[in-house]
Amino acid sequence: MASRLRAALSDGVRHTDPELSPVRRGRAREPWPDLPPQDALDRQVPLGVVLHRGVRNALHRSLVPGFTQPVRAGLPGGDRQTPVCWYGQQDAFWVGYYDTLHRLGLAAYPAEVSDQLRTWTELARSGGWWWPGSTVCVVVERPAVIHTEPVPGSWYDEVRLRPDGVEYRDGWRPPPC
């Protein structure tokens, strides 16, 4: 489900999508320098690369270690090797990236793909984890409390979860990682 949508979204990107093939420069095919956004643009790093790093990668660094991994570790039998088999706000890193490209006019999607992206965007913003089934969908409420702190030295206003930074309405907290 998600992989088909992500492939369709990548197809709609109007520049080389760093999600699929890292953009390289020069004859040596070196990666673009990792710089603060304005410095990167001043050094002619393509906007697509800057957006990929500043939206997709920054959200991924904020969400996965700080939220997905602690919740997964708190589940029975959960560990960092257990695959994530649910969807929800932890998908915001890729949903937000493709939504940003669409809003900036850097991607165009067919109506059906646009509708699916809009649905995933709304789910990532409003719901918690969710597991779709063939006849039923389980949806978990968003946490009641989320405490974050800035990641020192980050260029994209990244945040990380503070220890014991998540609490659900029933009082459950994932263990710190």
C-alpha positions in Angstrom: 0.0 0.0 0.0 2.5 2.6 1.1 5.2 1.4 -1.3 2.9 1.8 -4.3 1.9 5.3 -3.2 5.5 6.3 -2.6 6.5 5.0 -6.1 3.6 7.0 -7.7 4.6 10.1 -5.8 8.2 9.7 -6.9 7.0 9.4 -10.5 5.4 12.9 -10.2 8.5 14.7 -9.0 9.7 17.1 -11.7 13.4 16.9 -10.8 15.7 14.0 -10.1 14.2 12.6 -6.9 17.0 12.1 -4.3 14.6 9.6 -2.7 15.3 7.2 -5.7 18.8 8.1 -6.9 21.1 10.4 -4.9 22.1 13.4 -7.1 25.8 13.6 -7.7 27.9 16.4 -9.1 31.0 16.7 -11.3 33.0 14.0 -13.0 33.9 12.3 -9.8 30.1 11.9 -9.0 30.7 13.3 -5.5 27.7 13.8 -3.3 26.6 17.4 -2.8 28.0 19.0 0.4 25.9 18.8 3.5 25.4 22.5 4.5 22.8 24.7 6.1 20.0 25.5 3.6 21.1 29.0 2.5 24.7 28.0 2.2 23.8 25.0 0.2 21.7 27.1 -2.2 24.5 29.6 -2.5 26.9 26.8 -3.5 24.4 25.7 -6.2 23.2 22.6 -4.4 19.9 21.8 -6.3 16.7 22.9 -4.5 15.5 19.3 -4.7 18.5 18.0 -2.7 18.1 20.8 -0.1 14.3 20.0 0.3 15.0 16.3 0.6 17.5 17.0 3.4 15.5 19.7 5.0 12.1 18.0 5.0 12.4 14.3 4.4 15.7 13.6 6.2 15.1 16.1 9.0 11.7 14.7 9.8 13.1 11.1 9.6 15.8 12.0 12.1 13.3 13.6 14.4 10.6 10.9 14.2 12.3 7.5 14.0 14.8 7.5 16.8 12.7 9.6 19.1 9.3 8.1 18.5 9.1 5.0 16.4 11.9 3.1 18.1 10.8 3.8 21.7 7.2 2.8 20.9 8.3 -0.3 19.1 10.6 -1.2 22.0 7.7 -0.9 24.4 5.6 -3.5 22.5 5.8 -7.1 23.6 8.8 -8.7 21.8 9.6 -5.3 20.3 13.2 -4.4 19.5 15.0 -2.3 17.0 15.1 -5.2 14.5 11.3 -5.6 14.5 9.8 -4.2 11.3 7.3 -1.4 11.7 4.1 -2.9 10.4 1.8 0.0 11.1 1.3 3.4 9.6 0.6 6.8 11.1 2.4 9.9 12.3 5.8 8.2 11.9 5.2 8.3 8.1 5.3 12.1 8.2 8.8 12.2 6.9 7.9 10.9 3.5 4.4 12.2 3.4 5.6 15.7 4.4 8.4 15.6 1.7 6.0 14.7 -1.2 3.4 17.1 0.1 5.9 19.9 0.2 7.1 19.2 -3.3 3.4 19.3 -4.5 2.6 22.5 -2.7 5.7 24.2 -4.2 4.8 23.0 -7.7 7.8 20.8 -7.9 5.7 17.6 -8.3 2.4 16.9 -10.2 0.3 13.9 -9.4 -2.7 12.3 -11.1 -5.9 13.0 -9.2 -6.1 9.5 -7.6 -2.5 9.8 -6.3 -3.2 13.4 -5.1 -6.3 12.1 -3.2 -4.2 9.4 -1.6 -1.5 11.8 -0.5 -4.1 14.1 1.0 -5.6 11.2 3.0 -2.2 10.1 4.2 -1.3 13.7 5.1 -4.5 14.1 7.1 -3.9 10.7 8.9 -0.3 11.7 9.8 -1.5 15.0 11.2 -4.6 13.8 13.1 -4.2 10.2 14.0 -1.8 8.0 15.8 -0.7 4.6 14.6 -3.1 2.6 12.4 -3.3 -0.9 11.0 -5.5 -1.4 7.9 -7.2 -4.7 7.5 -9.5 -6.0 4.7 -12.7 -5.3 6.7 -11.5 -3.2 9.7 -8.9 -0.5 10.5 -7.5 -0.1 14.0 -6.6 3.5 14.8 -4.7 4.6 17.9 -5.2 8.1 19.3 -2.3 10.5 19.2 -0.3 10.7 22.4 -1.6 13.1 25.0 1.9 14.4 25.8 4.9 14.8 23.6 7.9 16.6 25.0 10.8 17.4 22.5 14.0 19.3 22.6 16.1 20.8 19.8 18.8 18.6 18.3 22.1 20.5 19.0 23.8 21.6 15.8 21.0 20.7 13.4 20.4 23.0 10.4 16.8 22.2 9.9 15.2 22.8 13.3 15.2 19.1 14.1 13.9 18.0 17.4 14.2 14.8 19.4 12.0 13.2 22.0 13.1 13.9 25.5 13.4 10.8 27.8 9.9 9.9 28.9 8.6 12.4 26.5 5.6 10.5 25.3 2.5 9.6 27.3 -0.8 8.2 26.1 -4.2 9.1 27.6 -4.3 5.8 29.5 -1.0 6.6 31.2 1.2 4.2 29.1 4.7 5.5 28.2 7.1 3.8 25.9 10.4 2.9 27.6 13.3 5.2 26.8 15.7 3.8 24.2 
